[in-house]
Amino acid sequence: MHPAPLPIDRREFLRRSGVGFGMLGLAGLLGQSRELHAASATTIGIPHFAPKAKRVIHFFLNGGPSHVDTFDPKPALLKYAGQPLPQSFITERKTGGAFPSPFKFQRYGRSGIEVSELFAKTAQHIDDIAVIRSMQAQVPNHEPSLMLMNCGDSVQARPSLGSWLLYGLGAENQNLPGFIAMCPGGKPTKGVDNWQSAFLPGKFQGMYVDSQYNAVDRLIEDVRSPHATPEAQRRQLDLLRAMNLDHRQPRLDPRLDARIQSFELAFRMQTEAAEVFDISREPQHIRDLYGHGVHGRQTLIARRLLERGVRMVQLWHGAGQPWDNHDKIEEGHRKLAGEIDQPIAALLTDLKQRGMLDDTLVIWGGEFGRTPVVEGGNTGAKMGRDHNHYGFTVWMAGGGIKGGTVHGRTDEFGFAAVENPVSVHDLHATILHLMGLDHERLTYRYSGRDFRLTDVHGELVKSVLA
């Protein structure tokens, strides 16, 4: 007599049994703990408390905009122009003398906050903006500072802010990605790491869009099939889904679920994405409001995405590090600001007119600031600025923000934060709070410990909260 073969081998039997015992314990925890609940990428999650904002748009000026030339005026630099600063500042590279801003500052709004001529149009909305002038990063290098600002850690691979928001809150539209990063001309420094999901399930990864193009088929590759009708594609996907589910059955790998969902989302996007990325559907006066350059176009698309339920849109200012003006900063910053000042102001105007600014969080900034002294030696022939992580500016507007306020202060030259310093962890904690999430409770268990965006740090910047 020969025994009938078992449907599974001994090793597989033990593996499944072990997982089963773990699931018994997990079921009890899920019933007791909100922290272990997470939304799927296509369903709405439950915030910890009533949110002030429902969606985020982040203008990322990669390369490091100069705070002393934009939102943090330092008239003392004029007094010491070309001279060594009277204080002994820590610098990573040899620098020259004090470098006064070549741009004029003016007071705006009822609050009277001073803003550079570079952002004169944005400054018309200063009473809706909270300016944080005491931001601090950890190092003066692009790559780690980009990771810190986007993912909360300058060294280890960690999920991005957008991925954490999607994990905690989900998306309101099943036909569009919940987190989109738009960067014209290619990816920024560190590429997709800036919007990575890391150890979170892959369904929370941000989707990249090269916004230099006008045609939907170029903006989103393969958004339409040139060979099959929607009905035929549906049959193909049903077969593919059945095969993937069969392949997943004996395996516990969240990457397989993410892959299945990505195919389904790509199919659903064919209808809605074509419509939302087509700004010709907007009235002419709205298109004129945003301007007709690439940044005006991508900002208008971002507004259309947000009003259709996308949770977060990140707008990058071009590939590489365009704001990294180590020389000719007057020429470089004037050109760059001229590309985004009108789109930013238009977005704030448009959101307010549509009643969306009250529950949309708008963020502006880069990975660090720039030095108040000239780049290079004492001659300062290059007339640029070096990296500066000791003190710089980020501003926020919209849902839950106390407009017309300034938080913190750098020293009289703008080198370091000296009053109410704000770490990137503090900024992230505040953003999550505005979205209805407690940064200490939004966790994900990985590799034996509970991770969170702010790690073991983070305090709310309460003065900017309405």
Buried (B, 14 or more C-beta within 10 A) or exposed (E): EEEEEEEEEEEEEEBEEEEEEEEEEEEEEEEEEEBBEBBBBBEEBEBBEEBBBBBBBBBBBBBBBBBBBBBBBBEBBEEBEBEBBEEEBEBEEEBBBBBBBBBEBEEBBEBEBBBBBBBBBBBBBBBBBBBBBBBBBBBBBBEBBBBBBBBBBBEEEBBBBBBBBBBBBBBBBBBBBBBBBBBBBEBBBBEBBBBBBBBBBBBBBBBBBBBBBEEBEEBBEEBBBEEEEEEEBEEBBEEBEEEBEEEBEEEEEBEBBBBBBBEBBBBBBBEBBBEBBBBEEBEEEBBEBBBEBBBBBBBBBBBBBBBBBBBBBBBBBBBBBBBBBBBEBBEBBBEBBBBBBBBBBBBBBBBBEEEBBBBBBBBBBBBBBBBBBBBBEEEBEBBBBBBBBBBBBBBBBBBBBBBBBBBBBBBBBBBBBBEBBBBBBBBBBBBBBBBBBBBBBBBBEEEEEEBBBBBEBBEBBEBBBE
